Amino acid sequence: MKNTLIVYSSIDGHTKKISTKIAEYLSESNNVDLASLLEAKTLSLKNYQQIIIGASIRYGNYRKDLFEFIEKNLDDLNEKENAFFSVNVVARKSEKNTAESNPYVNKFLKATKWKPKNLDVFAGVVDYPVYNFFDKFMIKLIMWITSGPTDTKARFEFTDWERVKGFAEDLI
């Protein structure tokens, strides 16, 4: 059994949910630790043979500390089996739901020296009821511009859970 670390950068919790599901699939054949990006900063990556990082997008950007974590741990990441997945609502569109076609995955790859061995992208969630006024307004505007859902009383989950399972199976 190999030791696997799954690190997630989640704003509203959906990337954590996806990471937890990946951990469940992998735990059948691996020892798996799940850590937020903040928690992972205190861990020694030397204890793991495989490192998976998942990160979400908000207003077109990943969190700054994601890039700091990768830069600090670049050698360890490159020495091990590794993977990266992005969670964003743009991936709800079939023409933008692959690592090659998703603009945020491409933006990520240009912004970091790390070249993950496995890449994927999963469509996320628009959960209007949990957003504050500003986020609700901005996300509704973005959804309106991109022909997405705009009912601010509803939650819209676009994640293809079979795809998440397939990603995890490829990492075993």
VOZA-195091 format. One line per 5 residues: number of its first residue (from 1); their letters; for each residue x, y negated, z of C-alpha. Coordinates in nm, 3 decimals. Each point is the difference from the previous one (the first is absolute). Example, Ala and Ser with C-alpha at 12.3 -4.5 7.8 and 13.67 -1.06 7.14 Angstrom:
BEGIN
1 = AS = 1.230,0.450,0.780 | 0.137,-0.344,-0.066
This chain:
BEGIN
1 = MKNTL = 0.000,0.000,0.000 | 0.131,-0.340,-0.087 | -0.046,-0.308,0.215 | -0.207,-0.261,-0.180 | -0.064,-0.360,0.098
6 = IVYSS = -0.295,-0.189,-0.143 | 0.027,-0.376,0.048 | -0.299,-0.217,-0.077 | -0.048,-0.374,-0.041 | -0.372,-0.057,0.044
11 = IDGHT = -0.197,-0.321,0.043 | -0.355,0.122,0.057 | 0.074,0.366,0.072 | -0.069,0.172,-0.331 | 0.365,0.069,-0.080
16 = KKIST = 0.028,0.154,0.347 | -0.303,0.217,-0.081 | 0.160,0.119,-0.325 | 0.332,0.060,0.178 | -0.177,0.203,0.268
21 = KIAEY = -0.165,0.216,-0.267 | 0.336,0.057,-0.172 | 0.148,0.094,0.339 | -0.280,0.257,0.048 | 0.075,0.163,-0.335
26 = LSESN = 0.376,0.003,0.058 | -0.022,0.127,0.358 | -0.090,0.346,-0.130 | 0.361,0.041,-0.117 | 0.195,-0.289,0.157
31 = NVDLA = 0.059,-0.162,0.337 | -0.160,-0.339,-0.059 | 0.032,-0.326,0.191 | -0.228,-0.290,-0.088 | 0.110,-0.353,0.087
36 = SLLEA = -0.106,-0.354,-0.073 | 0.268,-0.216,-0.157 | 0.052,-0.167,0.336 | 0.042,0.335,0.177 | 0.232,0.131,-0.272
41 = KTLSL = 0.247,-0.282,0.064 | 0.091,0.171,0.328 | 0.049,0.348,-0.149 | 0.316,0.161,-0.130 | -0.065,0.109,-0.356
46 = KNYQQ = 0.291,0.243,0.031 | -0.240,0.243,0.173 | -0.207,0.046,-0.317 | 0.051,0.183,-0.328 | -0.293,-0.173,-0.169
51 = IIIGA = -0.127,-0.357,0.032 | -0.325,-0.125,-0.149 | -0.098,-0.365,0.006 | -0.349,-0.129,-0.070 | -0.084,-0.368,-0.025
56 = SIRYG = -0.305,-0.209,-0.074 | -0.041,-0.324,-0.189 | -0.167,-0.316,0.123 | -0.032,-0.299,-0.229 | 0.242,0.152,-0.248
61 = NYRKD = 0.283,0.072,0.240 | 0.147,0.269,0.219 | 0.104,-0.105,0.347 | 0.344,-0.156,0.031 | 0.108,0.242,0.274
66 = LFEFI = -0.051,0.291,-0.242 | 0.287,-0.127,-0.214 | 0.211,-0.070,0.310 | -0.053,0.359,0.120 | 0.094,0.143,-0.340
71 = EKNLD = 0.308,-0.221,-0.031 | 0.118,0.094,0.351 | -0.052,0.372,-0.066 | 0.087,0.016,-0.370 | 0.286,0.251,0.038
76 = DLNEK = -0.209,0.236,0.213 | -0.294,-0.026,-0.239 | 0.215,0.077,-0.302 | 0.166,0.302,0.166 | -0.328,0.175,0.076
81 = ENAFF = -0.305,0.129,-0.176 | -0.221,-0.306,-0.018 | -0.322,-0.142,-0.135 | -0.189,-0.327,-0.017 | -0.367,-0.064,-0.048
86 = SVNVV = -0.183,-0.327,-0.042 | -0.357,-0.062,0.110 | -0.180,-0.275,-0.188 | -0.345,-0.071,-0.135 | 0.132,-0.072,-0.350
91 = ARKSE = 0.060,0.377,-0.027 | -0.379,0.048,-0.011 | 0.031,-0.075,-0.370 | 0.102,0.298,-0.214 | 0.249,-0.206,-0.201
96 = KNTAE = 0.184,-0.101,0.320 | -0.015,0.315,0.211 | 0.336,0.157,-0.076 | 0.342,-0.090,0.136 | 0.104,-0.099,-0.354
101 = SNPYV = -0.301,-0.221,-0.070 | -0.063,-0.159,0.339 | 0.132,-0.356,0.015 | 0.066,0.016,0.376 | 0.210,0.316,-0.026
106 = NKFLK = 0.198,-0.165,-0.279 | 0.040,-0.314,0.209 | 0.120,0.214,0.293 | 0.258,0.182,-0.212 | 0.140,-0.331,-0.129
111 = ATKWK = 0.021,-0.144,0.352 | 0.199,0.282,0.161 | 0.320,0.192,-0.065 | -0.171,0.320,0.112 | -0.113,0.226,-0.281
116 = PKNLD = -0.243,0.250,0.157 | 0.019,0.354,-0.133 | -0.379,0.038,0.015 | -0.245,-0.282,-0.068 | -0.375,-0.036,0.001
121 = VFAGV = -0.272,-0.256,0.046 | -0.338,0.041,0.165 | -0.301,-0.224,-0.025 | -0.087,-0.152,0.334 | -0.302,-0.147,0.172
126 = VDYPV = -0.190,-0.325,-0.002 | -0.158,-0.018,0.345 | -0.173,-0.336,0.010 | -0.164,0.040,0.344 | 0.338,0.023,0.178
131 = YNFFD = 0.160,-0.300,-0.170 | 0.016,-0.343,0.156 | -0.167,-0.288,-0.182 | 0.308,-0.100,-0.200 | 0.090,0.355,-0.109
136 = KFMIK = -0.362,0.077,-0.086 | -0.022,-0.312,-0.218 | 0.335,0.058,-0.173 | -0.053,0.371,-0.062 | -0.350,-0.066,-0.131
141 = LIMWI = 0.145,-0.258,-0.239 | 0.266,0.245,-0.117 | -0.262,0.273,-0.045 | -0.225,-0.236,-0.194 | 0.289,-0.094,-0.232
146 = TSGPT = 0.093,0.367,-0.053 | -0.359,0.127,-0.036 | 0.009,0.177,0.335 | -0.267,0.028,0.270 | -0.103,-0.321,0.173
151 = DTKAR = -0.269,0.106,0.250 | 0.152,-0.133,0.323 | -0.224,0.221,0.214 | 0.147,0.320,-0.143 | 0.313,0.217,0.007
156 = FEFTD = 0.137,0.140,-0.325 | 0.248,0.287,0.008 | 0.174,0.082,-0.327 | 0.253,0.257,0.122 | 0.022,0.324,-0.196
161 = WERVK = 0.065,0.244,0.285 | 0.073,0.288,-0.237 | 0.280,-0.208,-0.146 | 0.135,-0.063,0.351 | -0.006,0.375,0.059
166 = GFAED = 0.183,0.062,-0.329 | 0.267,-0.253,0.094 | 0.053,0.176,0.334 | 0.015,0.341,-0.166 | 0.268,-0.126,-0.239
171 = LI = 0.211,-0.098,0.303 | -0.010,0.344,0.160
